[in-house]
Amino acid sequence: MPAAIEGRSRLTLQGAERPLALEPRARSNDNPPGGASRIFGAVEGRLTRWARVGLVVAGYAAAFAAAGVAGWLYDLQLAKLPYDTSGGMYAGGEMLWMSAVFLVVALGPTLLALWFLRRHERAWNALATAALVFAVAGLLAVLLPLVAPGAPTSAALVLMGLLGLSQLLGVPLWTAAFALFAWLAPSRRSRRTLFAAVAVELVIAACAALHWFLPFPLF
């Protein structure tokens, strides 16, 4: 009997010690960085699903409001200047200014929405692929004048010209946005694709520097 009791006690002690022998699971390399977790994790833990949606929608509403205020200030400033050019030029400048303000402010809720979607790997892979396609298409549009100089002769060339202009003017924003997306990316695949998009945008940035600062534009 004592031997049986001793054997049972050993089994009980071994069974009790098994959980203590488990080592903590190593952190996966596919998780977002700790900085993103500290910034967005505290906000996410206190919000319901509808609260998250409302927060993102409110962020985009704030971006539209900021763009409206920027347009109003633009008109207020230009009203003090002599009217010595066409109304289309004024309207074009206002549109570019309002678009820039909207995109900069909208970057905040966009990052928040992407954080809320970090568990959806397919959505992140689709976003990363779209970013890379946008960057490559933008680079082709920027280089298009080298192949087809002169005024565009078709609707496709007009659209490519607008895309090239949006890249030449907005390359700092696109580069920063794709870099931040890569910072939040939850998987290696999406992160590498976004870094590739950032690399293409850096090439476009070099083209933009040549275009804006050379005495004779190449593009």
C-alpha positions in Angstrom: 0.0 0.0 0.0 2.7 2.6 0.8 4.3 1.9 -2.5 1.0 2.4 -4.4 0.3 5.6 -2.5 3.8 6.8 -3.3 3.4 6.0 -7.0 0.1 7.9 -7.1 1.6 10.9 -5.4 4.4 11.0 -8.0 1.9 10.9 -10.9 -0.1 13.6 -9.2 3.0 15.8 -8.8 4.2 15.2 -12.3 0.8 16.0 -13.7 0.7 19.2 -11.6 4.1 20.2 -12.8 3.4 19.8 -16.5 1.7 23.2 -16.9 4.8 24.8 -15.3 7.0 23.2 -17.9 5.2 24.9 -20.8 7.3 27.7 -22.2 5.6 31.0 -23.4 4.8 31.0 -27.1 7.3 33.0 -29.1 5.9 36.2 -30.7 5.1 35.7 -34.4 7.1 37.9 -36.8 3.8 38.5 -38.7 2.3 40.6 -36.0 2.2 44.4 -36.3 5.1 46.2 -34.5 4.8 47.1 -30.8 4.6 50.8 -31.5 1.4 50.3 -33.5 0.0 48.1 -30.8 0.6 50.7 -28.2 -0.9 53.5 -30.3 -4.1 51.7 -31.6 -4.5 48.8 -29.2 -5.6 51.0 -26.2 -8.3 52.6 -28.4 -9.5 49.4 -29.9 -9.9 47.5 -26.6 -12.6 50.0 -25.3 -14.7 50.2 -28.4 -17.5 48.0 -29.8 -17.8 47.2 -33.5 -20.2 50.0 -34.2 -18.1 52.4 -32.2 -15.1 51.6 -34.4 -17.2 52.2 -37.5 -18.4 55.5 -36.1 -14.9 56.6 -35.2 -13.7 55.9 -38.7 -16.7 57.7 -40.3 -16.2 60.6 -38.0 -12.6 60.8 -39.1 -13.5 61.0 -42.8 -16.2 63.6 -42.0 -13.5 65.6 -40.3 -11.3 65.3 -43.4 -14.2 66.6 -45.6 -14.8 69.5 -43.1 -11.1 70.3 -43.1 -11.1 70.4 -46.9 -14.1 72.7 -46.9 -12.4 75.1 -44.5 -9.3 75.0 -46.6 -11.3 75.9 -49.7 -13.0 78.8 -47.9 -9.6 80.1 -46.7 -8.3 79.8 -50.2 -11.2 81.9 -51.6 -10.8 84.4 -48.8 -7.1 84.8 -49.6 -7.6 85.1 -53.4 -10.4 87.6 -53.0 -7.8 90.1 -51.8 -5.7 89.7 -55.0 -6.4 91.4 -58.4 -8.4 89.2 -60.8 -5.8 88.9 -63.5 -6.2 85.4 -64.6 -9.0 82.9 -65.7 -11.5 81.5 -63.2 -10.5 78.0 -64.3 -7.0 78.6 -62.9 -8.4 79.7 -59.6 -10.8 76.8 -59.4 -8.0 74.3 -60.3 -5.8 75.7 -57.6 -8.6 75.5 -55.1 -9.3 71.9 -56.1 -5.7 70.9 -55.6 -5.5 72.6 -52.3 -8.7 71.0 -51.0 -7.7 67.6 -52.2 -4.3 67.8 -50.5 -5.9 68.8 -47.2 -8.5 66.1 -47.4 -5.9 63.3 -48.2 -3.6 64.4 -45.4 -6.4 64.5 -42.7 -8.0 61.3 -44.1 -4.8 59.4 -43.6 -5.6 59.2 -39.8 -8.9 57.4 -40.1 -7.5 55.3 -42.9 -4.8 54.0 -40.7 -7.3 53.4 -37.9 -9.6 51.4 -40.2 -6.6 49.3 -41.5 -5.7 48.5 -37.9 -9.2 47.3 -37.2 -8.9 45.1 -40.3 -5.5 43.7 -39.4 -7.0 40.1 -38.9 -8.3 40.0 -42.4 -5.2 39.0 -44.3 -6.9 38.8 -47.7 -8.0 42.5 -47.4 -4.4 43.5 -46.5 -3.0 41.5 -49.4 -5.5 43.2 -51.8 -4.6 46.6 -50.4 -0.9 45.9 -50.8 -1.3 44.7 -54.3 -3.4 47.7 -55.2 -0.8 50.1 -53.8 1.9 48.4 -55.8 -0.2 48.5 -59.0 -0.9 52.2 -58.4 2.7 53.0 -57.9 3.9 51.1 -61.0 1.1 52.7 -63.1 2.1 56.1 -61.7 5.7 55.5 -62.7 4.7 54.5 -66.2 2.5 57.6 -66.4 5.4 59.8 -65.3 7.7 58.3 -67.9 5.1 58.4 -70.7 6.1 61.9 -72.0 9.5 60.4 -72.9 7.8 58.0 -75.2 4.8 60.0 -76.4 5.7 63.7 -76.2 3.2 66.4 -77.0 -0.5 66.9 -76.3 -2.5 63.7 -75.6 -4.5 62.4 -78.5 -6.8 60.0 -76.7 -8.8 59.7 -73.5 -6.4 57.0 -72.2 -3.5 59.3 -72.7 -5.4 62.1 -70.9 -6.0 59.8 -67.9 -2.4 58.7 -67.9 -1.4 62.3 -67.9 -3.6 63.1 -64.9 -2.2 60.1 -63.1 1.3 61.2 -63.8 0.6 64.7 -62.5 -1.0 63.3 -59.3 2.2 61.3 -58.8 4.5 64.3 -59.5 2.6 66.5 -57.1 1.6 63.9 -54.5 4.6 61.6 -54.3 5.5 62.7 -50.7 2.0 61.8 -49.6 1.9 58.4 -51.4 5.3 57.5 -50.1 4.4 58.3 -46.5 1.1 56.6 -46.8 2.5 53.3 -48.2 5.3 53.4 -45.6 2.8 53.7 -42.8 0.7 51.0 -44.3 3.7 48.7 -44.3 4.3 49.6 -40.6 0.9 48.4 -39.8 0.9 45.4 -42.1 0.1 42.1 -40.2 1.9 39.7 -42.5 5.2 39.4 -44.3 3.6 39.2 -47.7 1.6 42.4 -47.4 4.5 44.2 -45.8 7.0 43.2 -48.5 4.5 44.3 -51.2 4.0 47.6 -49.6 7.7 48.1 -49.3 8.0 47.4 -53.0 5.4 50.2 -53.6 7.4 52.5 -51.4 10.5 51.7 -53.5 8.6 52.6 -56.7 7.4 55.8 -55.2 11.0 56.7 -54.3 11.9 56.3 -58.0 9.0 58.6 -58.8 10.3 61.1 -56.3 13.6 61.2 -58.1 11.7 61.8 -61.4 9.7 64.6 -59.7 12.9 66.2 -58.5 14.2 66.2 -62.0 10.9 67.6 -63.4 10.5 70.4 -60.9 14.0 71.6 -60.4 15.8 71.2 -63.7 15.7 74.3 -65.9 14.3 72.1 -68.7 11.7 69.5 -67.7 12.3 66.0 -68.8 8.8 64.6 -68.1 
